[in-house]
Amino acid sequence: MDITFDTDDLRRLCNDDKVAKRTIGAVGARKLRLRLDDLAAASTLEPMRHLPGRCHELKGDLAGKLGLDLDGGRRLVIRPNHIPVPTKGDGGLDWSRVTAVAVTAIGDYHD
């Protein structure tokens, strides 16, 4: 899967282990690397449903985005990077056709 980043800071955080460890701690950095590696290895978003990290669609202000568990309440937040976003007949996200995502945030959106 193609992975892009909404900001240069997110790109640096996701691609530099030292920055990740300093910013989100050793456990968070390790889980971030695992989630990104899983995304990169997947041809579509569909397999992410069945891998560790509990990839799930978000609601409310974050509707249209997905969250993956890191550590504690911290999440990796991504969005499908397609125009238009692939949907099913009922209007829901078609995970099997999402082949590109953008990282939009890393943090605890529950605060």
N, C-alpha and C positions, 0 to 999 in steps of 0.2 A: 504494500500500500504506500502511496505517496503521502509524506508527512511534511507539512509546512508549519510556520510559526507566525502568529499575528504580530510579534514584536522581536526585535533583536535581543532584548533581555531574555525572553523565553527561549529563543534559539540557543543562547549562551548557557542558560541554566540546564537545558535538556542535553546539550552536547559536551559539556565540560564537567567531568565528575568532581573536580575540586570545587567549582562554583556550586554545584548541586549539594555537596556535603556541607559546605559552609552555610548555604541558604536554608536547606530543609532537613539537614541532619543526615547521618550515615544510613539509617534505616529508610528514610524517605527517598534518598538518592538511589539506593539499591532497588527499591520498588519502582521508582520512576524509570530506571534503565530497563527493568523487566517489562514494564507496560509498553514502553516505546519499542523495544525489540519485538514484542508480540505483535504490535501494530505493523511494524515494518515487514514482518514475515508473512502477514496475512494478505491474501489477494483482495479480499473484501472485508467489510466490517463484521459480517455474519459469524465467523469463528470466534470473535471476541466475546460473544454471548456465553461461551462455554469454557473460557479460560479464566484463571484467577484474576481478580481485579474487579469483578462484578460490573462490567460495562453496562451502563443503564442510561436511558433517556431521562433528561431533566425536565422539570416543569416550572411554571411560574415565570419569573424574570429570566430564567435560563432555558426556556423552551426552545427547542431546535438544537440544543447542545447535548452532549453525553458526558457522563462522569465515570472515571475509573478510580477505584480506591488506591490510595498510597498508604499512608500510616495515620493513625488517629483519625481526625476528621478531614484530613487533607486529601484533595482529589486532583487528578489530572483532568482538565476540562477540554474537550475537543468538539469540533463541529464538522459536519460533512463539508467538504470543499468542492462543491459542484454547483453549477448554475444551469438549470434549476436543481434543487435537491431531489434525489430520487425518492418517489413516494409510491405506496401501494394504492390500490383502488379505494381503500377506505380513508386515504389521506395520511396514514402513518408512514414513518420512515421505512424505506425498503433497504434493510441492512445488507442484503445480498448484492446490491448494486452500488454501494458506497465503496469507491476505490481510492479516494483521497480524503484526507482530513487535515484540519488546521488546529494546532494547539492554541487555545485562547487564554488559558489561565492555569495556574497551579496554586491551590490554596484551600481554605476551609470556607465554602460558601454557606455554611450553616450559621456562621456568626452574624 
